[in-house]
């Protein structure tokens, strides 16, 4: 029985299949469903869990090479929130949301959270 780290068996299984340069999407509650990629839905209620909660849980065992967010994230959220993500994700790139969504079908999987933050979705590329 797992006693620490990520306890969700579906997330553990997904993470075990991520290889070099594969991508993983951590999305908010309103992110569109993509039938071609595995989706693990852990949304409980509004803002539980948040994308940042999932990132904090994943990053101790996930080596991120690059990451992407929609440039609209910076326009719709306070600088302190944007800086919090940037501090957590070293090689964070911003691009228009329409381009961000083009990356999604190529991901290994998607973890859907209960986050309500505008454009708070992130794509992680494994190093």
Backbone atoms as SQL, in Angstrom:
CREATE TABLE atoms (id INTEGER PRIMARY KEY, chain TEXT, resi INTEGER, resn TEXT, atom TEXT, x REAL, y REAL, z REAL);
INSERT INTO atoms VALUES
  (1, 'A', 1, 'UNK', 'N', 0.836, -1.184, 0.000),
  (2, 'A', 1, 'UNK', 'CA', 0.000, 0.000, 0.000),
  (3, 'A', 1, 'UNK', 'C', 0.877, 1.242, 0.000),
  (4, 'A', 2, 'UNK', 'N', 0.581, 2.189, -0.894),
  (5, 'A', 2, 'UNK', 'CA', 1.313, 3.448, -0.933),
  (6, 'A', 2, 'UNK', 'C', 0.951, 4.289, 0.281),
  (7, 'A', 3, 'UNK', 'N', 1.972, 4.890, 0.903),
  (8, 'A', 3, 'UNK', 'CA', 1.738, 5.732, 2.070),
  (9, 'A', 3, 'UNK', 'C', 2.151, 7.182, 1.847),
  (10, 'A', 4, 'UNK', 'N', 2.862, 7.449, 0.779),
  (11, 'A', 4, 'UNK', 'CA', 3.303, 8.821, 0.514),
  (12, 'A', 4, 'UNK', 'C', 3.426, 9.020, -0.992),
  (13, 'A', 5, 'UNK', 'N', 3.651, 10.265, -1.355),
  (14, 'A', 5, 'UNK', 'CA', 3.727, 10.592, -2.778),
  (15, 'A', 5, 'UNK', 'C', 2.345, 10.554, -3.396),
  (16, 'A', 6, 'UNK', 'N', 2.280, 10.347, -4.683),
  (17, 'A', 6, 'UNK', 'CA', 1.007, 10.307, -5.389),
  (18, 'A', 6, 'UNK', 'C', 0.323, 8.978, -5.088),
  (19, 'A', 7, 'UNK', 'N', -0.876, 9.057, -4.548),
  (20, 'A', 7, 'UNK', 'CA', -1.618, 7.867, -4.151),
  (21, 'A', 7, 'UNK', 'C', -2.586, 7.380, -5.225),
  (22, 'A', 8, 'UNK', 'N', -2.944, 8.246, -6.158),
  (23, 'A', 8, 'UNK', 'CA', -3.909, 7.899, -7.195),
  (24, 'A', 8, 'UNK', 'C', -3.279, 6.892, -8.164),
  (25, 'A', 9, 'UNK', 'N', -3.815, 5.663, -8.250),
  (26, 'A', 9, 'UNK', 'CA', -3.200, 4.649, -9.108),
  (27, 'A', 9, 'UNK', 'C', -3.255, 4.991, -10.593),
  (28, 'A', 10, 'UNK', 'N', -4.273, 5.721, -11.025),
  (29, 'A', 10, 'UNK', 'CA', -4.379, 6.088, -12.434),
  (30, 'A', 10, 'UNK', 'C', -3.302, 7.106, -12.812),
  (31, 'A', 11, 'UNK', 'N', -3.061, 8.059, -11.920),
  (32, 'A', 11, 'UNK', 'CA', -2.001, 9.041, -12.178),
  (33, 'A', 11, 'UNK', 'C', -0.641, 8.361, -12.146),
  (34, 'A', 12, 'UNK', 'N', -0.412, 7.458, -11.203),
  (35, 'A', 12, 'UNK', 'CA', 0.861, 6.726, -11.152),
  (36, 'A', 12, 'UNK', 'C', 1.088, 5.931, -12.429),
  (37, 'A', 13, 'UNK', 'N', 0.041, 5.285, -12.924),
  (38, 'A', 13, 'UNK', 'CA', 0.163, 4.514, -14.161),
  (39, 'A', 13, 'UNK', 'C', 0.495, 5.422, -15.341),
  (40, 'A', 14, 'UNK', 'N', -0.183, 6.548, -15.421),
  (41, 'A', 14, 'UNK', 'CA', 0.073, 7.499, -16.506),
  (42, 'A', 14, 'UNK', 'C', 1.512, 8.008, -16.444),
  (43, 'A', 15, 'UNK', 'N', 1.952, 8.418, -15.275),
  (44, 'A', 15, 'UNK', 'CA', 3.314, 8.943, -15.131),
  (45, 'A', 15, 'UNK', 'C', 4.370, 7.901, -15.481),
  (46, 'A', 16, 'UNK', 'N', 4.101, 6.648, -15.173),
  (47, 'A', 16, 'UNK', 'CA', 5.058, 5.577, -15.469),
  (48, 'A', 16, 'UNK', 'C', 5.247, 5.375, -16.968),
  (49, 'A', 17, 'UNK', 'N', 4.289, 5.829, -17.770),
  (50, 'A', 17, 'UNK', 'CA', 4.367, 5.679, -19.229),
  (51, 'A', 17, 'UNK', 'C', 4.950, 6.891, -19.941),
  (52, 'A', 18, 'UNK', 'N', 5.218, 7.963, -19.223),
  (53, 'A', 18, 'UNK', 'CA', 5.795, 9.163, -19.830),
  (54, 'A', 18, 'UNK', 'C', 7.286, 8.937, -20.039),
  (55, 'A', 19, 'UNK', 'N', 7.741, 9.188, -21.238),
  (56, 'A', 19, 'UNK', 'CA', 9.154, 9.025, -21.594),
  (57, 'A', 19, 'UNK', 'C', 9.731, 10.381, -22.022),
  (58, 'A', 20, 'UNK', 'N', 11.001, 10.348, -22.388),
  (59, 'A', 20, 'UNK', 'CA', 11.728, 11.548, -22.808),
  (60, 'A', 20, 'UNK', 'C', 10.965, 12.280, -23.908),
  (61, 'A', 21, 'UNK', 'N', 10.737, 13.549, -23.720),
  (62, 'A', 21, 'UNK', 'CA', 10.045, 14.499, -24.618),
  (63, 'A', 21, 'UNK', 'C', 8.535, 14.257, -24.760),
  (64, 'A', 22, 'UNK', 'N', 7.975, 13.282, -24.050),
  (65, 'A', 22, 'UNK', 'CA', 6.513, 13.137, -24.034),
  (66, 'A', 22, 'UNK', 'C', 5.918, 14.291, -23.252),
  (67, 'A', 23, 'UNK', 'N', 4.671, 14.609, -23.544),
  (68, 'A', 23, 'UNK', 'CA', 4.020, 15.705, -22.841),
  (69, 'A', 23, 'UNK', 'C', 2.820, 15.221, -22.040),
  (70, 'A', 24, 'UNK', 'N', 2.518, 15.999, -21.008),
  (71, 'A', 24, 'UNK', 'CA', 1.412, 15.736, -20.101),
  (72, 'A', 24, 'UNK', 'C', 0.685, 17.053, -19.873),
  (73, 'A', 25, 'UNK', 'N', -0.635, 17.034, -19.954),
  (74, 'A', 25, 'UNK', 'CA', -1.440, 18.236, -19.770),
  (75, 'A', 25, 'UNK', 'C', -2.061, 18.219, -18.375),
  (76, 'A', 26, 'UNK', 'N', -1.947, 19.335, -17.669),
  (77, 'A', 26, 'UNK', 'CA', -2.650, 19.535, -16.404),
  (78, 'A', 26, 'UNK', 'C', -3.647, 20.655, -16.691),
  (79, 'A', 27, 'UNK', 'N', -4.937, 20.345, -16.589),
  (80, 'A', 27, 'UNK', 'CA', -5.953, 21.278, -17.074),
  (81, 'A', 27, 'UNK', 'C', -6.956, 21.674, -15.992),
  (82, 'A', 28, 'UNK', 'N', -7.635, 22.788, -16.263),
  (83, 'A', 28, 'UNK', 'CA', -8.674, 23.274, -15.364),
  (84, 'A', 28, 'UNK', 'C', -9.986, 22.535, -15.631),
  (85, 'A', 29, 'UNK', 'N', -10.993, 22.862, -14.849),
  (86, 'A', 29, 'UNK', 'CA', -12.269, 22.133, -14.921),
  (87, 'A', 29, 'UNK', 'C', -13.011, 22.332, -16.236),
  (88, 'A', 30, 'UNK', 'N', -12.773, 23.445, -16.916),
  (89, 'A', 30, 'UNK', 'CA', -13.504, 23.734, -18.141),
  (90, 'A', 30, 'UNK', 'C', -12.784, 23.348, -19.414),
  (91, 'A', 31, 'UNK', 'N', -11.603, 22.740, -19.296),
  (92, 'A', 31, 'UNK', 'CA', -10.826, 22.402, -20.490),
  (93, 'A', 31, 'UNK', 'C', -11.581, 21.363, -21.315),
  (94, 'A', 32, 'UNK', 'N', -11.589, 21.517, -22.650),
  (95, 'A', 32, 'UNK', 'CA', -12.341, 20.578, -23.491),
  (96, 'A', 32, 'UNK', 'C', -11.857, 19.138, -23.336),
  (97, 'A', 33, 'UNK', 'N', -12.776, 18.225, -23.541),
  (98, 'A', 33, 'UNK', 'CA', -12.459, 16.799, -23.531),
  (99, 'A', 33, 'UNK', 'C', -11.804, 16.427, -24.857),
  (100, 'A', 34, 'UNK', 'N', -10.735, 15.659, -24.792),
  (101, 'A', 34, 'UNK', 'CA', -10.017, 15.207, -25.984),
  (102, 'A', 34, 'UNK', 'C', -10.104, 13.680, -26.003),
  (103, 'A', 35, 'UNK', 'N', -11.013, 13.111, -26.795),
  (104, 'A', 35, 'UNK', 'CA', -11.226, 11.664, -26.755),
  (105, 'A', 35, 'UNK', 'C', -10.019, 10.826, -27.166),
  (106, 'A', 36, 'UNK', 'N', -9.081, 11.425, -27.884),
  (107, 'A', 36, 'UNK', 'CA', -7.936, 10.649, -28.359),
  (108, 'A', 36, 'UNK', 'C', -6.823, 10.488, -27.323),
  (109, 'A', 37, 'UNK', 'N', -6.911, 11.169, -26.190),
  (110, 'A', 37, 'UNK', 'CA', -5.880, 10.993, -25.171),
  (111, 'A', 37, 'UNK', 'C', -6.513, 10.602, -23.835),
  (112, 'A', 38, 'UNK', 'N', -5.774, 9.837, -23.075),
  (113, 'A', 38, 'UNK', 'CA', -6.242, 9.402, -21.761),
  (114, 'A', 38, 'UNK', 'C', -6.467, 10.616, -20.861),
  (115, 'A', 39, 'UNK', 'N', -7.621, 10.657, -20.224),
  (116, 'A', 39, 'UNK', 'CA', -7.936, 11.744, -19.301),
  (117, 'A', 39, 'UNK', 'C', -8.230, 11.159, -17.927),
  (118, 'A', 40, 'UNK', 'N', -7.563, 11.712, -16.924),
  (119, 'A', 40, 'UNK', 'CA', -7.825, 11.341, -15.541),
  (120, 'A', 40, 'UNK', 'C', -8.470, 12.553, -14.897),
  (121, 'A', 41, 'UNK', 'N', -9.702, 12.396, -14.485),
  (122, 'A', 41, 'UNK', 'CA', -10.474, 13.503, -13.925),
  (123, 'A', 41, 'UNK', 'C', -10.438, 13.419, -12.412),
  (124, 'A', 42, 'UNK', 'N', -9.764, 14.390, -11.790),
  (125, 'A', 42, 'UNK', 'CA', -9.689, 14.419, -10.329),
  (126, 'A', 42, 'UNK', 'C', -10.412, 15.634, -9.760),
  (127, 'A', 43, 'UNK', 'N', -11.222, 16.304, -10.593),
  (128, 'A', 43, 'UNK', 'CA', -11.992, 17.452, -10.122),
  (129, 'A', 43, 'UNK', 'C', -12.991, 16.979, -9.068),
  (130, 'A', 44, 'UNK', 'N', -13.035, 17.691, -7.950),
  (131, 'A', 44, 'UNK', 'CA', -13.977, 17.362, -6.883),
  (132, 'A', 44, 'UNK', 'C', -15.056, 18.431, -6.774),
  (133, 'A', 45, 'UNK', 'N', -14.634, 19.652, -6.513),
  (134, 'A', 45, 'UNK', 'CA', -15.500, 20.827, -6.503),
  (135, 'A', 45, 'UNK', 'C', -14.653, 21.975, -7.039),
  (136, 'A', 46, 'UNK', 'N', -15.252, 23.155, -7.184),
  (137, 'A', 46, 'UNK', 'CA', -14.483, 24.302, -7.672),
  (138, 'A', 46, 'UNK', 'C', -13.183, 24.466, -6.887),
  (139, 'A', 47, 'UNK', 'N', -12.085, 24.533, -7.633),
  (140, 'A', 47, 'UNK', 'CA', -10.745, 24.796, -7.100),
  (141, 'A', 47, 'UNK', 'C', -10.171, 23.697, -6.218),
  (142, 'A', 48, 'UNK', 'N', -10.751, 22.519, -6.232),
  (143, 'A', 48, 'UNK', 'CA', -10.169, 21.384, -5.501),
  (144, 'A', 48, 'UNK', 'C', -10.141, 20.190, -6.433),
  (145, 'A', 49, 'UNK', 'N', -8.942, 19.696, -6.750),
  (146, 'A', 49, 'UNK', 'CA', -7.662, 20.360, -6.536),
  (147, 'A', 49, 'UNK', 'C', -7.424, 21.419, -7.609),
  (148, 'A', 50, 'UNK', 'N', -6.402, 22.218, -7.394),
  (149, 'A', 50, 'UNK', 'CA', -5.995, 23.225, -8.370),
  (150, 'A', 50, 'UNK', 'C', -4.842, 22.674, -9.219),
  (151, 'A', 51, 'UNK', 'N', -4.589, 23.320, -10.336),
  (152, 'A', 51, 'UNK', 'CA', -3.463, 22.919, -11.183),
  (153, 'A', 51, 'UNK', 'C', -2.168, 22.982, -10.378),
  (154, 'A', 52, 'UNK', 'N', -1.996, 24.031, -9.587),
  (155, 'A', 52, 'UNK', 'CA', -0.773, 24.151, -8.780),
  (156, 'A', 52, 'UNK', 'C', -0.633, 23.014, -7.779),
  (157, 'A', 53, 'UNK', 'N', -1.744, 22.529, -7.216),
  (158, 'A', 53, 'UNK', 'CA', -1.684, 21.388, -6.295),
  (159, 'A', 53, 'UNK', 'C', -1.123, 20.161, -7.005),
  (160, 'A', 54, 'UNK', 'N', -1.604, 19.934, -8.221),
  (161, 'A', 54, 'UNK', 'CA', -1.136, 18.786, -8.992),
  (162, 'A', 54, 'UNK', 'C', 0.340, 18.958, -9.356),
  (163, 'A', 55, 'UNK', 'N', 0.726, 20.155, -9.756),
  (164, 'A', 55, 'UNK', 'CA', 2.138, 20.403, -10.073),
  (165, 'A', 55, 'UNK', 'C', 3.032, 20.143, -8.863),
  (166, 'A', 56, 'UNK', 'N', 2.626, 20.624, -7.704),
  (167, 'A', 56, 'UNK', 'CA', 3.424, 20.399, -6.490),
  (168, 'A', 56, 'UNK', 'C', 3.568, 18.904, -6.186),
  (169, 'A', 57, 'UNK', 'N', 2.540, 18.134, -6.484),
  (170, 'A', 57, 'UNK', 'CA', 2.602, 16.689, -6.252),
  (171, 'A', 57, 'UNK', 'C', 3.462, 15.981, -7.289),
  (172, 'A', 58, 'UNK', 'N', 3.408, 16.427, -8.548),
  (173, 'A', 58, 'UNK', 'CA', 4.131, 15.763, -9.635),
  (174, 'A', 58, 'UNK', 'C', 5.619, 16.090, -9.689),
  (175, 'A', 59, 'UNK', 'N', 5.953, 17.335, -9.457),
  (176, 'A', 59, 'UNK', 'CA', 7.310, 17.800, -9.753),
  (177, 'A', 59, 'UNK', 'C', 8.436, 17.119, -8.965),
  (178, 'A', 60, 'UNK', 'N', 8.220, 16.631, -7.762),
  (179, 'A', 60, 'UNK', 'CA', 9.330, 15.928, -7.106),
  (180, 'A', 60, 'UNK', 'C', 9.810, 14.695, -7.870),
  (181, 'A', 61, 'UNK', 'N', 8.959, 14.111, -8.712),
  (182, 'A', 61, 'UNK', 'CA', 9.334, 12.898, -9.437),
  (183, 'A', 61, 'UNK', 'C', 9.177, 13.013, -10.949),
  (184, 'A', 62, 'UNK', 'N', 8.997, 14.225, -11.448),
  (185, 'A', 62, 'UNK', 'CA', 8.807, 14.441, -12.878),
  (186, 'A', 62, 'UNK', 'C', 9.813, 15.507, -13.308),
  (187, 'A', 63, 'UNK', 'N', 10.721, 15.136, -14.185),
  (188, 'A', 63, 'UNK', 'CA', 11.733, 16.080, -14.649),
  (189, 'A', 63, 'UNK', 'C', 11.173, 16.820, -15.867),
  (190, 'A', 64, 'UNK', 'N', 10.930, 18.104, -15.691),
  (191, 'A', 64, 'UNK', 'CA', 10.344, 18.924, -16.751),
  (192, 'A', 64, 'UNK', 'C', 11.455, 19.540, -17.595),
  (193, 'A', 65, 'UNK', 'N', 11.383, 19.316, -18.888),
  (194, 'A', 65, 'UNK', 'CA', 12.302, 19.970, -19.805),
  (195, 'A', 65, 'UNK', 'C', 11.777, 21.345, -20.177),
  (196, 'A', 66, 'UNK', 'N', 10.589, 21.357, -20.749),
  (197, 'A', 66, 'UNK', 'CA', 9.934, 22.605, -21.142),
  (198, 'A', 66, 'UNK', 'C', 8.485, 22.529, -20.674),
  (199, 'A', 67, 'UNK', 'N', 7.852, 23.688, -20.620),
  (200, 'A', 67, 'UNK', 'CA', 6.426, 23.726, -20.295),
  (201, 'A', 67, 'UNK', 'C', 5.794, 24.902, -21.022),
  (202, 'A', 68, 'UNK', 'N', 4.488, 24.792, -21.252),
  (203, 'A', 68, 'UNK', 'CA', 3.765, 25.821, -21.985),
  (204, 'A', 68, 'UNK', 'C', 2.482, 26.190, -21.259),
  (205, 'A', 69, 'UNK', 'N', 2.145, 27.453, -21.378),
  (206, 'A', 69, 'UNK', 'CA', 0.851, 27.970, -20.939),
  (207, 'A', 69, 'UNK', 'C', 0.374, 28.948, -21.998),
  (208, 'A', 70, 'UNK', 'N', -0.908, 29.233, -21.971),
  (209, 'A', 70, 'UNK', 'CA', -1.471, 30.206, -22.903),
  (210, 'A', 70, 'UNK', 'C', -1.047, 31.616, -22.495),
  (211, 'A', 71, 'UNK', 'N', -0.700, 32.427, -23.462),
  (212, 'A', 71, 'UNK', 'CA', -0.310, 33.813, -23.165),
  (213, 'A', 71, 'UNK', 'C', -1.449, 34.582, -22.509),
  (214, 'A', 72, 'UNK', 'N', -2.672, 34.162, -22.753),
  (215, 'A', 72, 'UNK', 'CA', -3.832, 34.803, -22.127),
  (216, 'A', 72, 'UNK', 'C', -3.813, 34.651, -20.601),
  (217, 'A', 73, 'UNK', 'N', -3.106, 33.651, -20.111),
  (218, 'A', 73, 'UNK', 'CA', -2.961, 33.451, -18.662),
  (219, 'A', 73, 'UNK', 'C', -2.392, 34.710, -18.008),
  (220, 'A', 74, 'UNK', 'N', -1.384, 35.297, -18.641),
  (221, 'A', 74, 'UNK', 'CA', -0.757, 36.512, -18.092),
  (222, 'A', 74, 'UNK', 'C', -1.697, 37.704, -18.139),
  (223, 'A', 75, 'UNK', 'N', -2.582, 37.742, -19.114),
  (224, 'A', 75, 'UNK', 'CA', -3.512, 38.862, -19.263),
  (225, 'A', 75, 'UNK', 'C', -4.679, 38.804, -18.282),
  (226, 'A', 76, 'UNK', 'N', -5.056, 37.588, -17.833),
  (227, 'A', 76, 'UNK', 'CA', -6.246, 37.409, -17.006),
  (228, 'A', 76, 'UNK', 'C', -5.956, 37.117, -15.538),
  (229, 'A', 77, 'UNK', 'N', -4.694, 37.094, -15.142),
  (230, 'A', 77, 'UNK', 'CA', -4.343, 36.767, -13.762),
  (231, 'A', 77, 'UNK', 'C', -3.313, 37.756, -13.215),
  (232, 'A', 78, 'UNK', 'N', -3.301, 37.902, -11.907),
  (233, 'A', 78, 'UNK', 'CA', -2.367, 38.814, -11.245),
  (234, 'A', 78, 'UNK', 'C', -0.921, 38.389, -11.477),
  (235, 'A', 79, 'UNK', 'N', -0.039, 39.364, -11.423),
  (236, 'A', 79, 'UNK', 'CA', 1.390, 39.102, -11.613),
  (237, 'A', 79, 'UNK', 'C', 1.922, 38.109, -10.583),
  (238, 'A', 80, 'UNK', 'N', 1.412, 38.160, -9.361),
  (239, 'A', 80, 'UNK', 'CA', 1.886, 37.234, -8.325),
  (240, 'A', 80, 'UNK', 'C', 1.553, 35.784, -8.684),
  (241, 'A', 81, 'UNK', 'N', 0.383, 35.563, -9.288),
  (242, 'A', 81, 'UNK', 'CA', -0.006, 34.214, -9.718),
  (243, 'A', 81, 'UNK', 'C', 0.890, 33.759, -10.868),
  (244, 'A', 82, 'UNK', 'N', 1.081, 34.623, -11.835),
  (245, 'A', 82, 'UNK', 'CA', 1.933, 34.305, -12.984),
  (246, 'A', 82, 'UNK', 'C', 3.353, 34.010, -12.513),
  (247, 'A', 83, 'UNK', 'N', 3.870, 34.816, -11.609),
  (248, 'A', 83, 'UNK', 'CA', 5.220, 34.608, -11.080),
  (249, 'A', 83, 'UNK', 'C', 5.327, 33.303, -10.304),
  (250, 'A', 84, 'UNK', 'N', 4.242, 32.908, -9.636),
  (251, 'A', 84, 'UNK', 'CA', 4.234, 31.637, -8.912),
  (252, 'A', 84, 'UNK', 'C', 4.409, 30.448, -9.833),
  (253, 'A', 85, 'UNK', 'N', 3.727, 30.470, -10.960),
  (254, 'A', 85, 'UNK', 'CA', 3.886, 29.409, -11.953),
  (255, 'A', 85, 'UNK', 'C', 5.293, 29.449, -12.549),
  (256, 'A', 86, 'UNK', 'N', 5.756, 30.638, -12.892),
  (257, 'A', 86, 'UNK', 'CA', 7.084, 30.782, -13.503),
  (258, 'A', 86, 'UNK', 'C', 8.181, 30.308, -12.560),
  (259, 'A', 87, 'UNK', 'N', 8.012, 30.527, -11.262),
  (260, 'A', 87, 'UNK', 'CA', 9.014, 30.075, -10.293),
  (261, 'A', 87, 'UNK', 'C', 9.033, 28.553, -10.192),
  (262, 'A', 88, 'UNK', 'N', 7.896, 27.947, -10.370),
  (263, 'A', 88, 'UNK', 'CA', 7.780, 26.492, -10.265),
  (264, 'A', 88, 'UNK', 'C', 8.252, 25.782, -11.528),
  (265, 'A', 89, 'UNK', 'N', 8.026, 26.409, -12.676),
  (266, 'A', 89, 'UNK', 'CA', 8.356, 25.807, -13.970),
  (267, 'A', 89, 'UNK', 'C', 9.462, 26.611, -14.633),
  (268, 'A', 90, 'UNK', 'N', 10.664, 26.100, -14.605),
  (269, 'A', 90, 'UNK', 'CA', 11.833, 26.876, -15.038),
  (270, 'A', 90, 'UNK', 'C', 11.804, 27.274, -16.512),
  (271, 'A', 91, 'UNK', 'N', 11.465, 26.382, -17.397),
  (272, 'A', 91, 'UNK', 'CA', 11.469, 26.697, -18.835),
  (273, 'A', 91, 'UNK', 'C', 10.037, 26.864, -19.324),
  (274, 'A', 92, 'UNK', 'N', 9.350, 27.851, -18.751),
  (275, 'A', 92, 'UNK', 'CA', 7.952, 28.107, -19.074),
  (276, 'A', 92, 'UNK', 'C', 7.856, 29.043, -20.270),
  (277, 'A', 93, 'UNK', 'N', 7.119, 28.609, -21.284),
  (278, 'A', 93, 'UNK', 'CA', 6.899, 29.408, -22.482),
  (279, 'A', 93, 'UNK', 'C', 5.419, 29.742, -22.591),
  (280, 'A', 94, 'UNK', 'N', 5.130, 30.921, -23.092),
  (281, 'A', 94, 'UNK', 'CA', 3.748, 31.348, -23.293),
  (282, 'A', 94, 'UNK', 'C', 3.476, 31.466, -24.786),
  (283, 'A', 95, 'UNK', 'N', 2.304, 31.019, -25.190),
  (284, 'A', 95, 'UNK', 'CA', 1.894, 31.094, -26.584),
  (285, 'A', 95, 'UNK', 'C', 0.380, 31.314, -26.630),
  (286, 'A', 96, 'UNK', 'N', -0.143, 31.805, -27.754),
  (287, 'A', 96, 'UNK', 'CA', -1.594, 32.005, -27.840),
  (288, 'A', 96, 'UNK', 'C', -2.350, 30.705, -27.525),
  (289, 'A', 97, 'UNK', 'N', -3.486, 30.862, -26.860),
  (290, 'A', 97, 'UNK', 'CA', -4.282, 29.700, -26.443),
  (291, 'A', 97, 'UNK', 'C', -4.614, 28.782, -27.616),
  (292, 'A', 98, 'UNK', 'N', -4.850, 29.356, -28.762),
  (293, 'A', 98, 'UNK', 'CA', -5.177, 28.556, -29.948),
  (294, 'A', 98, 'UNK', 'C', -3.990, 27.661, -30.332),
  (295, 'A', 99, 'UNK', 'N', -2.761, 28.140, -30.169),
  (296, 'A', 99, 'UNK', 'CA', -1.569, 27.324, -30.455),
  (297, 'A', 99, 'UNK', 'C', -1.330, 26.312, -29.344),
  (298, 'A', 100, 'UNK', 'N', -1.582, 26.725, -28.106),
  (299, 'A', 100, 'UNK', 'CA', -1.454, 25.831, -26.952),
  (300, 'A', 100, 'UNK', 'C', -2.319, 24.577, -27.172),
  (301, 'A', 101, 'UNK', 'N', -3.556, 24.791, -27.601),
  (302, 'A', 101, 'UNK', 'CA', -4.478, 23.666, -27.778),
  (303, 'A', 101, 'UNK', 'C', -4.034, 22.713, -28.886),
  (304, 'A', 102, 'UNK', 'N', -3.234, 23.192, -29.830),
  (305, 'A', 102, 'UNK', 'CA', -2.737, 22.318, -30.894),
  (306, 'A', 102, 'UNK', 'C', -1.752, 21.283, -30.358),
  (307, 'A', 103, 'UNK', 'N', -1.131, 21.565, -29.215),
  (308, 'A', 103, 'UNK', 'CA', -0.189, 20.620, -28.609),
  (309, 'A', 103, 'UNK', 'C', -0.905, 19.473, -27.881),
  (310, 'A', 104, 'UNK', 'N', -2.120, 19.730, -27.447),
  (311, 'A', 104, 'UNK', 'CA', -2.834, 18.791, -26.573),
  (312, 'A', 104, 'UNK', 'C', -2.997, 17.394, -27.176),
  (313, 'A', 105, 'UNK', 'N', -3.421, 17.230, -28.422),
  (314, 'A', 105, 'UNK', 'CA', -3.631, 15.869, -28.945),
  (315, 'A', 105, 'UNK', 'C', -2.371, 15.008, -28.981),
  (316, 'A', 106, 'UNK', 'N', -1.200, 15.613, -28.852),
  (317, 'A', 106, 'UNK', 'CA', 0.056, 14.870, -28.897),
  (318, 'A', 106, 'UNK', 'C', 0.513, 14.426, -27.518),
  (319, 'A', 107, 'UNK', 'N', -0.241, 14.777, -26.488),
  (320, 'A', 107, 'UNK', 'CA', 0.138, 14.441, -25.111),
  (321, 'A', 107, 'UNK', 'C', -0.145, 12.969, -24.805),
  (322, 'A', 108, 'UNK', 'N', 0.600, 12.445, -23.856),
  (323, 'A', 108, 'UNK', 'CA', 0.376, 11.082, -23.367),
  (324, 'A', 108, 'UNK', 'C', -0.936, 11.022, -22.600),
  (325, 'A', 109, 'UNK', 'N', -1.229, 12.086, -21.867),
  (326, 'A', 109, 'UNK', 'CA', -2.455, 12.110, -21.091),
  (327, 'A', 109, 'UNK', 'C', -2.769, 13.489, -20.573),
  (328, 'A', 110, 'UNK', 'N', -3.949, 13.591, -19.942),
  (329, 'A', 110, 'UNK', 'CA', -4.436, 14.852, -19.420),
  (330, 'A', 110, 'UNK', 'C', -5.011, 14.605, -18.028),
  (331, 'A', 111, 'UNK', 'N', -4.614, 15.430, -17.078),
  (332, 'A', 111, 'UNK', 'CA', -5.180, 15.378, -15.738),
  (333, 'A', 111, 'UNK', 'C', -6.060, 16.603, -15.581),
  (334, 'A', 112, 'UNK', 'N', -7.360, 16.377, -15.387),
  (335, 'A', 112, 'UNK', 'CA', -8.325, 17.468, -15.239),
  (336, 'A', 112, 'UNK', 'C', -8.536, 17.745, -13.767),
  (337, 'A', 113, 'UNK', 'N', -8.381, 19.014, -13.390),
  (338, 'A', 113, 'UNK', 'CA', -8.541, 19.439, -12.003),
  (339, 'A', 113, 'UNK', 'C', -9.845, 20.208, -11.843),
  (340, 'A', 114, 'UNK', 'N', -10.083, 20.716, -10.649),
  (341, 'A', 114, 'UNK', 'CA', -11.244, 21.558, -10.395),
  (342, 'A', 114, 'UNK', 'C', -10.928, 23.033, -10.472),
  (343, 'A', 115, 'UNK', 'N', -9.740, 23.371, -10.975),
  (344, 'A', 115, 'UNK', 'CA', -9.273, 24.757, -11.008),
  (345, 'A', 115, 'UNK', 'C', -10.203, 25.649, -11.821),
  (346, 'A', 116, 'UNK', 'N', -10.454, 26.847, -11.312),
  (347, 'A', 116, 'UNK', 'CA', -11.290, 27.820, -12.023),
  (348, 'A', 116, 'UNK', 'C', -10.498, 29.027, -12.507),
  (349, 'A', 117, 'UNK', 'N', -9.177, 29.001, -12.359),
  (350, 'A', 117, 'UNK', 'CA', -8.342, 30.118, -12.778),
  (351, 'A', 117, 'UNK', 'C', -8.344, 30.238, -14.301),
  (352, 'A', 118, 'UNK', 'N', -8.597, 31.425, -14.844),
  (353, 'A', 118, 'UNK', 'CA', -8.632, 31.577, -16.297),
  (354, 'A', 118, 'UNK', 'C', -7.305, 31.182, -16.953),
  (355, 'A', 119, 'UNK', 'N', -7.393, 30.324, -17.943),
  (356, 'A', 119, 'UNK', 'CA', -6.237, 29.885, -18.732),
  (357, 'A', 119, 'UNK', 'C', -5.142, 29.262, -17.861),
  (358, 'A', 120, 'UNK', 'N', -5.514, 28.598, -16.794),
  (359, 'A', 120, 'UNK', 'CA', -4.537, 28.011, -15.869),
  (360, 'A', 120, 'UNK', 'C', -4.019, 26.655, -16.282),
  (361, 'A', 121, 'UNK', 'N', -4.164, 26.274, -17.517),
  (362, 'A', 121, 'UNK', 'CA', -3.717, 24.977, -18.015),
  (363, 'A', 121, 'UNK', 'C', -2.230, 25.015, -18.324),
  (364, 'A', 122, 'UNK', 'N', -1.584, 23.872, -18.157),
  (365, 'A', 122, 'UNK', 'CA', -0.154, 23.804, -18.442),
  (366, 'A', 122, 'UNK', 'C', 0.152, 22.477, -19.140),
  (367, 'A', 123, 'UNK', 'N', 1.098, 22.529, -20.051),
  (368, 'A', 123, 'UNK', 'CA', 1.608, 21.329, -20.698),
  (369, 'A', 123, 'UNK', 'C', 3.056, 21.160, -20.253),
  (370, 'A', 124, 'UNK', 'N', 3.367, 19.977, -19.751),
  (371, 'A', 124, 'UNK', 'CA', 4.727, 19.655, -19.307),
  (372, 'A', 124, 'UNK', 'C', 5.369, 18.703, -20.298),
  (373, 'A', 125, 'UNK', 'N', 6.591, 19.000, -20.668),
  (374, 'A', 125, 'UNK', 'CA', 7.370, 18.085, -21.504),
  (375, 'A', 125, 'UNK', 'C', 8.438, 17.452, -20.636),
  (376, 'A', 126, 'UNK', 'N', 8.516, 16.129, -20.647),
  (377, 'A', 126, 'UNK', 'CA', 9.526, 15.465, -19.826),
  (378, 'A', 126, 'UNK', 'C', 10.910, 15.650, -20.436),
  (379, 'A', 127, 'UNK', 'N', 11.876, 15.781, -19.568),
  (380, 'A', 127, 'UNK', 'CA', 13.268, 15.996, -20.023),
  (381, 'A', 127, 'UNK', 'C', 13.898, 14.679, -20.415);
